[in-house]
Amino acid sequence: MRTNSNASTDSAWTGMVPVGDTALAVTDTGGPGIPVLYVNGHVATQKYWRHVITELGPGFRHITYDMRARGKSGTSADYSFETNVADVDAVLAARNVERALVIGWSYGAFVAAHWASRNPDRTVGTVLVEGAQPHDWIDEVDIEGMRKLWRRLGWLMPMMRAVGLGARMSADQMADSNIEAGEIARERVLGPVMDAITVPTRYVNASGSSLGSKGDEQERIRASLDKVVERNPNIEIHAKVPSNHGNILRKDFRTVAEAVRVVAELDRTPR
């Protein structure tokens, strides 16, 4: 049985964590349980995890945060994927957490997978919700058309931020981030990352399409996981649920929480 070497923080804490040229809004429930770090979707905020957190209850220590320019976090000159991975270190260090179970949804699943593959000794395990699926979908995207789309949607972003689904980034920055995500999702790029994961990892997948996907595109992307789990015995698909990409944390939070419990229990199993 492994021991939890994290310094326990009994009291809850909410505040800003300075990192680089910005500061991240962080909430830590405290407590002696296994720390669970939640990594948000691309333009989402930490409030999207509230149902999962409530389902898991006080037996875990829940740490949520807003990525740069999202929610209550500050803006930055750097919104690159590598910066988002590095910010996981910053949040955990600020809360004095040595090992955590990392869960990510959508874009956050890519961040969680990369962090886990690079930090096996610091990772209890990972839960990847509707993300980190190796597929070259970027080849089917009109890049210039994507840039124009984000520019046309610029007027909508303030309203989206009001409901927790928007970033204080320019249209070009949003487009660049989405394009970068497509490059990171390529099978030749993400495949080796998934192969390198040595901690218990569970996928929770949705069904149907997602915002912006066409036809059976989303299902074809999910099908890429068959090769991932075939190559790496540490990774399994925990469940495929009826909800879609956008509402999975709201409608199937119990299944997501169940996957967290499974991974946490595996960490307690003698190896």
C-alpha positions as a LaTeX table, in Angstrom:
\begin{tabular}{lrrr}
\hline
Residue & $x$ (\AA) & $y$ (\AA) & $z$ (\AA) \\
\hline
Met1 & 0.00 & 0.00 & 0.00 \\
Arg2 & 1.34 & 3.39 & $-0.93$ \\
Thr3 & 1.44 & 6.19 & 1.58 \\
Asn4 & 0.22 & 9.69 & 0.89 \\
Ser5 & 3.15 & 12.03 & 1.48 \\
Asn6 & 1.18 & 15.22 & 0.86 \\
Ala7 & 1.18 & 17.74 & 3.65 \\
Ser8 & $-2.41$ & 17.73 & 4.84 \\
Thr9 & $-4.22$ & 21.05 & 4.83 \\
Asp10 & $-7.24$ & 20.79 & 7.08 \\
Ser11 & $-8.80$ & 24.15 & 6.25 \\
Ala12 & $-10.30$ & 25.20 & 2.95 \\
Trp13 & $-8.56$ & 27.93 & 0.97 \\
Thr14 & $-9.49$ & 30.14 & $-1.98$ \\
Gly15 & $-7.13$ & 32.67 & $-3.47$ \\
Met16 & $-4.78$ & 33.67 & $-6.26$ \\
Val17 & $-1.57$ & 31.80 & $-7.06$ \\
Pro18 & 1.05 & 33.99 & $-8.78$ \\
Val19 & 2.75 & 32.29 & $-11.74$ \\
Gly20 & 4.86 & 33.97 & $-14.39$ \\
Asp21 & 3.17 & 37.13 & $-15.62$ \\
Thr22 & $-0.25$ & 36.28 & $-14.20$ \\
Ala23 & $-2.12$ & 34.72 & $-11.27$ \\
Leu24 & $-4.44$ & 31.72 & $-11.19$ \\
Ala25 & $-7.66$ & 31.54 & $-9.20$ \\
Val26 & $-7.46$ & 28.39 & $-7.04$ \\
Thr27 & $-9.86$ & 26.68 & $-4.65$ \\
Asp28 & $-8.70$ & 23.96 & $-2.25$ \\
Thr29 & $-11.21$ & 22.19 & 0.00 \\
Gly30 & $-8.46$ & 20.95 & 2.28 \\
Gly31 & $-8.65$ & 17.77 & 4.28 \\
Pro32 & $-6.53$ & 14.61 & 4.65 \\
Gly33 & $-7.91$ & 12.72 & 1.63 \\
Ile34 & $-6.16$ & 12.03 & $-1.67$ \\
Pro35 & $-5.73$ & 15.36 & $-3.49$ \\
Val36 & $-7.67$ & 15.49 & $-6.76$ \\
Leu37 & $-6.64$ & 18.23 & $-9.19$ \\
Tyr38 & $-9.29$ & 19.16 & $-11.74$ \\
Val39 & $-8.22$ & 20.56 & $-15.13$ \\
Asn40 & $-10.92$ & 22.41 & $-17.05$ \\
Gly41 & $-12.07$ & 22.32 & $-20.63$ \\
His42 & $-10.64$ & 24.85 & $-23.05$ \\
Val43 & $-12.84$ & 27.82 & $-22.18$ \\
Ala44 & $-14.56$ & 26.45 & $-19.06$ \\
Thr45 & $-14.13$ & 27.39 & $-15.42$ \\
Gln46 & $-13.70$ & 25.39 & $-12.25$ \\
Lys47 & $-17.42$ & 25.55 & $-11.45$ \\
Tyr48 & $-18.05$ & 22.84 & $-14.08$ \\
Trp49 & $-16.69$ & 20.25 & $-11.64$ \\
Arg50 & $-19.15$ & 21.00 & $-8.84$ \\
His51 & $-21.35$ & 17.93 & $-9.44$ \\
Val52 & $-18.37$ & 15.57 & $-9.53$ \\
Ile53 & $-16.93$ & 17.12 & $-6.36$ \\
Thr54 & $-20.22$ & 16.85 & $-4.51$ \\
Glu55 & $-20.58$ & 13.20 & $-5.59$ \\
Leu56 & $-17.07$ & 12.33 & $-4.38$ \\
Gly57 & $-17.61$ & 14.14 & $-1.09$ \\
Pro58 & $-15.20$ & 15.08 & 1.72 \\
Gly59 & $-13.23$ & 11.85 & 1.53 \\
Phe60 & $-11.07$ & 13.53 & $-1.11$ \\
Arg61 & $-9.22$ & 16.82 & $-1.11$ \\
His62 & $-10.51$ & 18.77 & $-4.12$ \\
Ile63 & $-8.32$ & 21.37 & $-5.86$ \\
Thr64 & $-9.76$ & 23.35 & $-8.74$ \\
Tyr65 & $-8.39$ & 26.30 & $-10.67$ \\
Asp66 & $-9.09$ & 28.51 & $-13.65$ \\
Met67 & $-6.57$ & 28.46 & $-16.48$ \\
Arg68 & $-5.05$ & 31.71 & $-17.71$ \\
Ala69 & $-7.65$ & 34.26 & $-18.86$ \\
Arg70 & $-10.50$ & 31.98 & $-17.77$ \\
Gly71 & $-12.81$ & 32.55 & $-14.85$ \\
Lys72 & $-11.17$ & 34.71 & $-12.20$ \\
Ser73 & $-7.59$ & 34.08 & $-13.33$ \\
Gly74 & $-5.52$ & 36.85 & $-14.84$ \\
Thr75 & $-4.57$ & 37.33 & $-18.45$ \\
Ser76 & $-1.12$ & 36.50 & $-19.79$ \\
Ala77 & 1.22 & 36.91 & $-22.72$ \\
Asp78 & 1.48 & 33.12 & $-23.01$ \\
Tyr79 & $-1.47$ & 30.75 & $-23.56$ \\
Ser80 & 0.51 & 27.87 & $-25.00$ \\
Phe81 & $-0.23$ & 24.26 & $-24.17$ \\
Glu82 & 3.17 & 23.84 & $-22.50$ \\
Thr83 & 2.37 & 26.74 & $-20.19$ \\
Asn84 & $-0.90$ & 25.07 & $-19.19$ \\
Val85 & 0.98 & 21.86 & $-18.35$ \\
Ala86 & 3.51 & 23.83 & $-16.30$ \\
Asp87 & 0.70 & 25.60 & $-14.44$ \\
Val88 & $-0.31$ & 22.24 & $-12.95$ \\
Asp89 & 3.05 & 22.23 & $-11.18$ \\
Ala90 & 2.51 & 25.79 & $-9.99$ \\
Val91 & $-0.90$ & 25.03 & $-8.48$ \\
Leu92 & 0.26 & 21.85 & $-6.73$ \\
Ala93 & 3.39 & 23.54 & $-5.39$ \\
Ala94 & 1.36 & 26.46 & $-4.06$ \\
Arg95 & $-0.89$ & 24.05 & $-2.18$ \\
Asn96 & 2.07 & 21.96 & $-0.95$ \\
Val97 & 0.86 & 18.82 & $-2.74$ \\
Glu98 & 3.50 & 16.25 & $-3.68$ \\
Arg99 & 1.21 & 13.64 & $-5.30$ \\
Ala100 & $-2.23$ & 14.09 & $-6.82$ \\
Leu101 & $-4.86$ & 12.30 & $-8.83$ \\
Val102 & $-5.32$ & 14.47 & $-11.92$ \\
Ile103 & $-8.59$ & 14.57 & $-13.82$ \\
Gly104 & $-9.16$ & 16.56 & $-17.00$ \\
Trp105 & $-12.11$ & 17.19 & $-19.26$ \\
Ser106 & $-11.75$ & 17.92 & $-23.00$ \\
Tyr107 & $-8.67$ & 20.15 & $-23.43$ \\
Gly108 & $-7.91$ & 19.53 & $-19.77$ \\
Ala109 & $-7.60$ & 15.80 & $-20.46$ \\
Phe110 & $-4.69$ & 16.52 & $-22.81$ \\
Val111 & $-3.04$ & 18.59 & $-20.07$ \\
Ala112 & $-3.62$ & 15.84 & $-17.49$ \\
Ala113 & $-2.26$ & 13.12 & $-19.78$ \\
His114 & 0.92 & 15.06 & $-20.58$ \\
Trp115 & 1.50 & 15.92 & $-16.93$ \\
Ala116 & 0.98 & 12.33 & $-15.80$ \\
Ser117 & 3.31 & 10.93 & $-18.46$ \\
Arg118 & 6.08 & 13.30 & $-17.33$ \\
Asn119 & 5.53 & 12.96 & $-13.58$ \\
Pro120 & 4.74 & 9.33 & $-12.72$ \\
Asp121 & 6.16 & 9.60 & $-9.20$ \\
Arg122 & 3.90 & 12.56 & $-8.46$ \\
Thr123 & 0.75 & 11.13 & $-10.01$ \\
Val124 & $-1.71$ & 8.92 & $-8.14$ \\
Gly125 & $-3.41$ & 8.31 & $-11.47$ \\
Thr126 & $-5.49$ & 10.07 & $-14.09$ \\
Val127 & $-9.08$ & 10.23 & $-15.27$ \\
Leu128 & $-9.50$ & 11.54 & $-18.81$ \\
Val129 & $-13.00$ & 12.74 & $-19.64$ \\
Glu130 & $-13.75$ & 13.19 & $-23.33$ \\
Gly131 & $-10.23$ & 14.18 & $-24.31$ \\
Ala132 & $-6.65$ & 13.02 & $-24.96$ \\
Gln133 & $-7.80$ & 10.91 & $-27.91$ \\
Pro134 & $-5.06$ & 10.58 & $-30.57$ \\
His135 & $-6.53$ & 11.54 & $-33.93$ \\
Asp136 & $-5.46$ & 13.75 & $-36.83$ \\
Trp137 & $-8.69$ & 15.74 & $-36.95$ \\
Ile138 & $-6.75$ & 18.92 & $-37.65$ \\
Asp139 & $-6.18$ & 17.67 & $-41.22$ \\
Glu140 & $-9.89$ & 18.07 & $-41.88$ \\
Val141 & $-10.02$ & 21.65 & $-40.62$ \\
Asp142 & $-9.90$ & 24.77 & $-42.76$ \\
Ile143 & $-7.33$ & 26.66 & $-40.68$ \\
Glu144 & $-7.99$ & 30.06 & $-42.19$ \\
Gly145 & $-11.72$ & 29.39 & $-41.91$ \\
Met146 & $-11.25$ & 28.67 & $-38.20$ \\
Arg147 & $-9.50$ & 31.99 & $-37.72$ \\
Lys148 & $-12.32$ & 33.83 & $-39.50$ \\
Leu149 & $-14.91$ & 31.98 & $-37.42$ \\
Trp150 & $-13.32$ & 33.06 & $-34.14$ \\
Arg151 & $-13.19$ & 36.65 & $-35.38$ \\
Arg152 & $-16.88$ & 36.51 & $-36.23$ \\
Leu153 & $-17.64$ & 35.08 & $-32.78$ \\
Gly154 & $-15.71$ & 37.81 & $-30.99$ \\
Trp155 & $-18.89$ & 39.67 & $-30.05$ \\
Leu156 & $-20.24$ & 36.53 & $-28.38$ \\
Met157 & $-17.32$ & 35.93 & $-26.03$ \\
Pro158 & $-18.36$ & 38.38 & $-23.28$ \\
Met159 & $-21.76$ & 36.67 & $-23.05$ \\
Met160 & $-20.12$ & 33.25 & $-22.99$ \\
Arg161 & $-17.87$ & 34.36 & $-20.14$ \\
Ala162 & $-20.95$ & 35.27 & $-18.14$ \\
Val163 & $-21.96$ & 31.59 & $-18.08$ \\
Gly164 & $-18.44$ & 30.30 & $-17.49$ \\
Leu165 & $-17.64$ & 29.33 & $-21.08$ \\
Gly166 & $-15.39$ & 32.05 & $-22.40$ \\
Ala167 & $-11.84$ & 33.33 & $-22.16$ \\
Arg168 & $-10.49$ & 36.85 & $-22.03$ \\
Met169 & $-8.39$ & 36.15 & $-25.10$ \\
Ser170 & $-8.48$ & 37.71 & $-28.53$ \\
Ala171 & $-10.04$ & 35.90 & $-31.47$ \\
Asp172 & $-6.60$ & 35.22 & $-32.92$ \\
Gln173 & $-5.35$ & 33.84 & $-29.60$ \\
Met174 & $-8.37$ & 31.54 & $-29.37$ \\
Ala175 & $-7.79$ & 30.33 & $-32.92$ \\
Asp176 & $-4.09$ & 29.74 & $-32.27$ \\
Ser177 & $-4.91$ & 27.74 & $-29.15$ \\
Asn178 & $-7.41$ & 25.56 & $-30.99$ \\
Ile179 & $-5.01$ & 24.95 & $-33.85$ \\
Glu180 & $-2.27$ & 24.03 & $-31.38$ \\
Ala181 & $-4.68$ & 21.60 & $-29.70$ \\
Gly182 & $-5.23$ & 19.92 & $-33.05$ \\
Glu183 & $-1.50$ & 19.49 & $-33.56$ \\
Ile184 & $-1.11$ & 18.08 & $-30.05$ \\
Ala185 & $-3.92$ & 15.60 & $-30.73$ \\
Arg186 & $-2.12$ & 14.07 & $-33.72$ \\
Glu187 & $-1.59$ & 10.35 & $-33.33$ \\
Arg188 & 2.17 & 10.65 & $-33.88$ \\
Val189 & 2.34 & 13.32 & $-31.16$ \\
Leu190 & $-0.15$ & 12.13 & $-28.54$ \\
Gly191 & 0.34 & 8.39 & $-29.10$ \\
Pro192 & 3.83 & 8.29 & $-27.53$ \\
Val193 & 2.57 & 10.40 & $-24.60$ \\
Met194 & $-0.15$ & 7.86 & $-23.86$ \\
Asp195 & 2.27 & 4.96 & $-24.30$ \\
Ala196 & 4.55 & 6.53 & $-21.67$ \\
Ile197 & 1.88 & 6.67 & $-18.94$ \\
Thr198 & 2.74 & 4.26 & $-16.13$ \\
Val199 & 0.02 & 5.15 & $-13.60$ \\
Pro200 & $-3.59$ & 3.91 & $-13.49$ \\
Thr201 & $-5.54$ & 5.84 & $-16.13$ \\
Arg202 & $-9.23$ & 5.63 & $-16.98$ \\
Tyr203 & $-11.19$ & 7.21 & $-19.81$ \\
Val204 & $-14.81$ & 8.27 & $-19.53$ \\
Asn205 & $-16.23$ & 8.90 & $-22.99$ \\
Ala206 & $-19.43$ & 10.55 & $-24.10$ \\
Ser207 & $-21.64$ & 9.66 & $-27.05$ \\
Gly208 & $-22.71$ & 11.47 & $-30.18$ \\
Ser209 & $-21.34$ & 14.71 & $-31.53$ \\
Ser210 & $-19.88$ & 17.78 & $-29.89$ \\
Leu211 & $-20.11$ & 21.46 & $-30.74$ \\
Gly212 & $-18.41$ & 21.97 & $-34.10$ \\
Ser213 & $-18.09$ & 18.29 & $-35.03$ \\
Lys214 & $-19.70$ & 16.89 & $-38.17$ \\
Gly215 & $-21.37$ & 13.55 & $-38.79$ \\
Asp216 & $-19.63$ & 10.69 & $-37.04$ \\
Glu217 & $-16.41$ & 12.66 & $-36.56$ \\
Gln218 & $-16.54$ & 12.53 & $-32.77$ \\
Glu219 & $-17.11$ & 8.78 & $-32.75$ \\
Arg220 & $-14.17$ & 8.27 & $-35.10$ \\
Ile221 & $-11.99$ & 10.27 & $-32.73$ \\
Arg222 & $-13.12$ & 8.16 & $-29.77$ \\
Ala223 & $-12.39$ & 4.98 & $-31.72$ \\
Ser224 & $-8.68$ & 5.91 & $-31.66$ \\
Leu225 & $-8.61$ & 4.79 & $-28.03$ \\
Asp226 & $-8.82$ & 1.14 & $-29.01$ \\
Lys227 & $-5.16$ & 1.25 & $-30.02$ \\
Val228 & $-4.21$ & 3.24 & $-26.92$ \\
Val229 & $-5.58$ & 0.69 & $-24.46$ \\
Glu230 & $-4.24$ & $-2.20$ & $-26.54$ \\
Arg231 & $-0.70$ & $-0.86$ & $-26.28$ \\
Asn232 & $-0.72$ & 0.28 & $-22.64$ \\
Pro233 & $-2.10$ & $-2.00$ & $-19.89$ \\
Asn234 & $-2.21$ & 0.93 & $-17.45$ \\
Ile235 & $-4.97$ & 2.56 & $-19.47$ \\
Glu236 & $-8.58$ & 1.38 & $-19.68$ \\
Ile237 & $-11.87$ & 2.78 & $-20.88$ \\
His238 & $-13.95$ & 2.98 & $-17.72$ \\
Ala239 & $-17.24$ & 3.80 & $-19.39$ \\
Lys240 & $-19.03$ & 5.28 & $-22.35$ \\
Val241 & $-22.01$ & 7.31 & $-21.18$ \\
Pro242 & $-25.16$ & 8.59 & $-22.97$ \\
Ser243 & $-24.41$ & 12.30 & $-22.51$ \\
Asn244 & $-22.53$ & 14.32 & $-25.10$ \\
His245 & $-19.18$ & 16.09 & $-24.94$ \\
Gly246 & $-20.56$ & 19.34 & $-23.58$ \\
Asn247 & $-22.84$ & 18.07 & $-20.82$ \\
Ile248 & $-20.98$ & 15.00 & $-19.57$ \\
Leu249 & $-19.88$ & 16.62 & $-16.29$ \\
Arg250 & $-23.46$ & 17.65 & $-15.57$ \\
Lys251 & $-25.38$ & 14.57 & $-16.68$ \\
Asp252 & $-22.95$ & 11.73 & $-16.00$ \\
Phe253 & $-21.01$ & 13.10 & $-13.03$ \\
Arg254 & $-21.65$ & 9.91 & $-11.06$ \\
Thr255 & $-19.78$ & 7.81 & $-13.62$ \\
Val256 & $-16.92$ & 10.32 & $-13.68$ \\
Ala257 & $-16.74$ & 10.21 & $-9.88$ \\
Glu258 & $-16.79$ & 6.42 & $-9.99$ \\
Ala259 & $-13.73$ & 6.44 & $-12.27$ \\
Val260 & $-11.91$ & 8.66 & $-9.77$ \\
Arg261 & $-12.68$ & 6.19 & $-6.98$ \\
Val262 & $-11.41$ & 3.28 & $-9.09$ \\
Val263 & $-8.11$ & 5.03 & $-9.80$ \\
Ala264 & $-7.72$ & 6.04 & $-6.16$ \\
Glu265 & $-8.30$ & 2.47 & $-5.02$ \\
Leu266 & $-5.72$ & 1.14 & $-7.48$ \\
Asp267 & $-3.17$ & 3.46 & $-5.88$ \\
Arg268 & $-3.84$ & 1.70 & $-2.56$ \\
Thr269 & $-3.36$ & $-1.74$ & $-4.06$ \\
Pro270 & 0.02 & $-3.42$ & $-3.37$ \\
Arg271 & 2.14 & $-3.75$ & $-6.50$ \\
\hline
\end{tabular}
